[in-house]
Amino acid sequence: MTKVRRVRRDGGLVVGLACVLGMAACQLDVVRAGDRQAETQGAQAAPQDGPSLVIQNDSDLPDTFPHATYEFKFRAHGGVPVLHWKLEKGALPPGIKLEEDGLLHGQPERSGEFQFTVSVTDGGKPQQAVQKGFVLRVRSALSLNWKTPARVSGNRIEGTVEVANTTPDDMDLTFYVLAVAENGRATALGYQHFVLRRGTLSKELPFGETLPHGGYVVRVDAVGEVAPKNLIYRENLQTPSALQVTVGP
């Protein structure tokens, strides 16, 4: 008996058609090719471009001070260039901004502790994106606190304050204390002008003066200047109510 066989490959399938002469029936066999099995099980997910993206910076950023120029660059490892940074949540110190290239810069307007989250996204397909929380502390550059609160001693008002310079710069400090009477007249209780060295955590400054009978609000002011950087820091204290001098004229 004579046989005719024709073979055709189509999309990974081998189709064999065998017809036997003299017979009305034809048998169709479809056989899946073994060497194409992996390709016909479905497309796999595309691999991630580049190594995993990681933010490298520590959570605590370098401290700064009000009105001081601040610059800090965020860094990341992995991913596919170009990286894009942005603020996700929280708040930066007023006067500080984050650029898309990861540069944090500006001049903070006030002291405080600021918590925020930044994210970085790479240029891969699909994109990678990671987030991390940070803390930036804007410390008070010049601090002024009562050591001995202003008080009346006979016909005299006196006290002591502590001043500190936590910046990396020496300050030209002007310190003065006024007793303001009920009629608005001010009397000096103390005055000093000196260089407050950087890193000074506590320097005591006493004041005191004899005053006539009456009520006085005591105000303490300190002004620190860093001339090379064109920076001026100010702090003040004030008694919550008038102090009464009852002895004297």
SVG drawing of the C-alpha trace seen along z (x, -y; Angstrom):
<svg xmlns="http://www.w3.org/2000/svg" viewBox="-14 -109 51 111">
<polyline fill="none" stroke="black" stroke-width="0.4" points="0.0,0.0 1.4,-3.4 1.6,-6.2 2.2,-10.0 3.7,-11.9 4.0,-15.7 5.5,-17.5 5.0,-21.2 6.4,-23.2 4.0,-25.9 4.6,-28.0 6.5,-25.1 4.0,-22.4 4.8,-19.5 1.8,-18.5 1.9,-15.2 -0.7,-14.4 -0.8,-10.7 -3.3,-9.7 -3.5,-6.1 -4.5,-5.8 -7.7,-4.1 -9.1,-5.1 -11.6,-7.9 -10.4,-8.7 -7.4,-10.8 -5.7,-10.9 -4.4,-14.2 -1.8,-14.0 -0.6,-17.2 2.6,-16.7 4.0,-19.5 7.7,-19.9 9.8,-19.2 12.5,-21.8 9.9,-24.6 8.1,-23.7 9.6,-26.5 8.5,-29.2 4.9,-28.1 4.3,-28.0 3.6,-31.8 5.7,-34.9 7.7,-35.4 7.9,-38.8 10.5,-41.1 13.6,-41.2 14.4,-44.3 16.9,-46.6 20.1,-47.2 20.9,-46.3 18.5,-47.1 18.2,-50.8 19.2,-51.7 19.5,-55.1 22.9,-55.2 22.6,-58.2 22.2,-57.9 18.8,-58.9 20.3,-61.7 21.5,-64.5 24.3,-67.0 23.0,-69.7 22.8,-73.4 21.8,-76.7 19.3,-79.5 20.4,-81.6 23.6,-79.5 24.1,-78.3 23.3,-74.5 24.2,-72.1 23.9,-68.3 23.7,-65.8 21.6,-62.6 23.3,-59.5 21.9,-56.2 23.4,-52.9 22.1,-50.8 19.3,-51.4 19.5,-52.9 20.5,-56.5 19.1,-59.1 17.9,-59.3 15.1,-61.7 14.6,-62.8 11.6,-64.3 10.0,-65.1 7.3,-62.5 6.0,-63.6 6.8,-65.7 8.3,-69.2 11.7,-70.6 12.9,-73.6 11.6,-76.9 14.3,-78.2 15.5,-74.7 14.6,-73.0 15.3,-69.6 16.3,-69.6 15.5,-66.8 19.2,-65.8 19.2,-65.1 20.8,-68.4 19.3,-69.7 20.3,-73.4 19.3,-76.8 19.3,-78.9 17.0,-77.7 14.9,-80.5 14.3,-79.1 15.5,-76.4 13.7,-73.1 13.7,-69.4 12.3,-68.5 11.3,-65.0 10.6,-64.1 10.7,-61.3 12.4,-61.5 12.1,-59.1 14.4,-58.4 13.2,-56.9 15.5,-55.5 15.3,-55.6 14.8,-51.8 11.9,-50.0 10.2,-49.1 11.3,-51.9 12.6,-51.3 11.6,-53.6 12.6,-53.6 11.9,-55.9 13.7,-56.7 13.0,-58.9 15.4,-61.6 15.8,-64.1 17.4,-67.5 18.0,-69.5 18.4,-73.3 20.0,-74.1 19.7,-77.4 23.1,-79.1 23.0,-81.4 21.1,-80.4 20.3,-82.5 18.9,-81.0 18.3,-82.2 21.0,-80.9 19.6,-82.9 16.3,-84.6 16.1,-88.3 15.0,-89.1 14.7,-92.0 17.2,-92.3 16.5,-95.4 16.5,-98.3 18.5,-96.3 17.4,-94.0 20.0,-91.4 20.4,-88.0 22.6,-85.8 22.1,-84.4 24.0,-81.7 24.9,-82.2 26.1,-79.5 27.5,-79.4 26.9,-76.1 28.1,-77.1 31.5,-76.4 32.2,-80.1 33.4,-82.7 30.8,-85.4 31.2,-89.1 28.6,-89.2 26.8,-92.2 24.9,-91.5 22.7,-94.0 20.0,-94.0 17.4,-96.7 14.9,-97.3 11.9,-99.0 9.8,-101.0 6.0,-101.4 6.4,-104.8 8.5,-103.3 11.9,-104.6 14.7,-102.1 17.7,-101.7 20.7,-99.6 21.4,-96.6 24.3,-95.2 26.3,-95.4 29.1,-93.4 30.8,-93.2 33.2,-90.3 34.1,-87.4 32.0,-84.4 34.2,-81.5 32.7,-78.7 31.6,-75.6 31.0,-77.6 28.2,-75.7 27.9,-77.8 29.2,-81.2 27.7,-83.0 26.9,-86.7 25.8,-88.4 23.9,-91.7 22.5,-94.0 21.8,-97.7 20.2,-99.8 16.8,-101.2 14.3,-103.7 11.0,-102.5 8.6,-101.1 7.8,-98.2 10.2,-97.0 10.1,-94.4 13.6,-93.0 14.6,-92.3 17.8,-90.6 19.1,-90.7 22.1,-89.1 23.2,-89.7 25.9,-87.6 27.6,-88.6 29.7,-86.4 31.0,-89.1 32.9,-86.9 29.7,-85.0 27.3,-88.0 25.3,-86.2 23.6,-87.8 21.9,-85.8 19.6,-87.2 18.1,-85.8 16.2,-87.5 14.6,-86.8 12.0,-88.7 10.5,-88.4 6.9,-87.3 5.7,-90.2 7.0,-93.4 9.4,-93.1 8.5,-95.5 11.2,-97.5 9.7,-98.6 12.8,-99.9 14.2,-103.3 12.8,-106.7"/>
</svg>
